[in-house]
Amino acid sequence: MDYKVKDCVLQSIYSDAYEIANAEIPWDKIVGSTVLITGGGGFIGGYLALALLTRNDVYGSDIRVISLVRNAERAEKKFGKLLRRGDFSLCVQDVNEEIKAERADYIIHAASQASNIQFENDPVGTITANLTGTANVLDFAKKSGAKSTLIVSSLKVYGIIYGSQDKITEDDSGYIDFTSYKNCYAMGKRASETIAASYCREYGMNVKLARPAYIYGAATLDDDRVWAQFIANVVRGQDILLKSNGAANRSFCYVTDTATGLLTVLLKGENALPYNISCELSDTTIRGFARAACAAFPERNISLKFANPADEQEPQNQPSPLCQVPEILDNKRLKSLGWQPKVSLTEGIKRAVAVLEEQTK
């Protein structure tokens, strides 16, 4: 194994992968195992693959990693020389087709479109990755005799919840307009959880469910997600302009904490029982995230501005039974498995900026 992760990726990315690889997870369960990651070339899937390979480099864990990707060229650009390793390979196909990979002991189904642009332009592809794709993954898991399969769901399954509570637990469920194509992602994720529960019931399979909060980190400079735009503003040295009052309250979770949460659920979670993945260190409003991005680099003199001057006034939070519950996830269930988030919002923003700036050098 000539190509080490630390020699083939940016130092800032390796630091994150190394952190995941050293998390307090029962790694002994997957020593000598094969792990298939769908969406392996994506944001969270890519980090998981690098972390498992780093585990091999540092601890000799002998984990075989298969990344299922749609675009071979993009994956080759992302992983480079690492694809020459004997413990890493690609399976190039659409997850909506029968899975053609070799058998796997553990499977993480993270293939999913998660951008508003994709929801608008490819709602069919978005929902089928969570319907047909999930069924294909579970059929493959059944055929492989996989020890555990993780379905990566989303906080979007909760929909709109009204009440006076300040957090969303795994037992909550709200309204989603299932006739709107705009909800292709949310309804697809809801259905994927039901499919998972059905395979557990009918075939006695070990299938786990995780509901990540808003995952943030070093995406791309042209990513349309709001947090990614703020980070891109910092990299470009631009002021951040909010076109609303930014009052929406959300759970953000840095990519390394999300990855360790996913692995914890895969290896320690109960079957068909959902686990929220969130970090209370990063629960904030949209304007709070923007303000933190500005404050993380005071020497750059980046300011938060509002398109509408009236939005500058700090919004007042007055919980009542008629209010919409904020997208703040309660993570007690996941913490009961021994998981703890570590990365604060400021630290996560600094890391994301460091990666993007290292990429552009």
Residue, then its C-alpha position, 0 to 999 in steps of 0.5 A: m500500500d504505497y499511497k497514504v491518505k496524508d500524502c494524497v490529499l490536502q493537509s486540511i482535509y487529512s486533519d479532518a479525516y484523521e479526526i474521524a479515524n480516531a473517534e471513539i467508535p467500536w472500530d474492532k467490529i469492522v476490522g478486516s471487513t468490506v464497506l460499501i459507501t453509496g454517494g462515495g464521491g459526494f461530500i459526506g461519502g468522500y470524508l467517510a471513505l478517506a477516514l476508513l482508509t486513514r484508519n488502515d494507514v494508521y492502525g492497519s485495520d484492513i478495511r476494504v472500501i468500495s465507493l459507489v459513484r455515478n461519475a468516474e471522472r469526478a471521483e478520479k479527480k477527487f481521490g487521485k492516486l488513492l484509487r491505486r491502493g489495493d484496499f480502495s475501489l470504485c463501483v461506477q453506476d447509478v444507485n437506481e440500478e441493481i447494485k453490481a459491486e462485490r459483496a459488502d459486510y457494512i453498507i452506508h447509503a449516502a447517495s442523494q441529491a441535496s441541493n435546491i437546484q437539483f430539487e427544481n431541475d431533477p425532482v425525479g432523480t432526487i426522489t428515486a435515489n431514495l426510493t428505488g435506490t434504497a430498495n436496491v441497496l437493501d436488496f444488495a445488503k440482503k444478498s451480501g448477508a451484510k452485518s449492518t446497513l445504514i440509511v442516511s436520512s435527513l432532518k427534512v423528514y420532520g416537515i413543519i411542526y407547530g408547538s412551543q417546544d424548542k427542539i425536535t425529537e425523533d418521535d416528532s412528525g410534522y406536515i409535508d405537502f406530498t403533492s408538491y415536487k418541491n418535497c421530492y427530497a423530504m418525502g423520498k427520505r421519509a419513504s426510505e425509512t419505511i422501506a428500511a423498516s420493511y426490510c428489517r421486518e420481512y427479512g430480519m436484516n440489521v438496518k439503521l437510520a440516521r437523520p443528520a442536521y444541516i451538514y456544513g464544511a468545505a463544499t464548493l465555491d458555487d454551492d447554492r446552500v446558504w451556509a456554503q455561500f457564506i463560507a464562499n464569501v469569506v474565501r473571496g473576501q466579500d461582505i455577506l448580504l442577507k436577503s431576509n432577516g435570517a431568523a430561521n433557527r437551524s441545527f448545523c453540524y460540521v462534517t467530521d461530527t456528522a461522520t462520527g455520528l453516522l459510524t456510531v449509528l451504523l455500529k451501535g444503533e438499534n434497528a429501524l430506530p432513527y437517530n438525530i445527528s446534531c451539535e448544540l455547539s452549532d445551533t444558530t439562526i441563519r444570521g447567526f451563522a453569517r455573523a459567526a463567519c464574519a467574526a471568525f476572521p476579524e482581520r479580513n473586515i468582512s461585514l454582515k449586511f442586509a438587502n432590506p434595512a428593516d431586516e437588520q433589527e434582531p428578530q424576537n423569539q416568542p415561542s407559543p403553541l402556534c409557532q413553528v418549531p425551529e429545525i433544532l434537533d435533539n441529539k440525546r438518543l445518539k449521545s446515549l450511544g456514547w457519541q459526542p460532537k466536538v466542533s464548534l461553529t467558529e472552528g468548523i467555519k475556520r476549517a472549511v475556509a482553510v480547505l477551500e483556500e488550500q484548494t485554490k492555491 
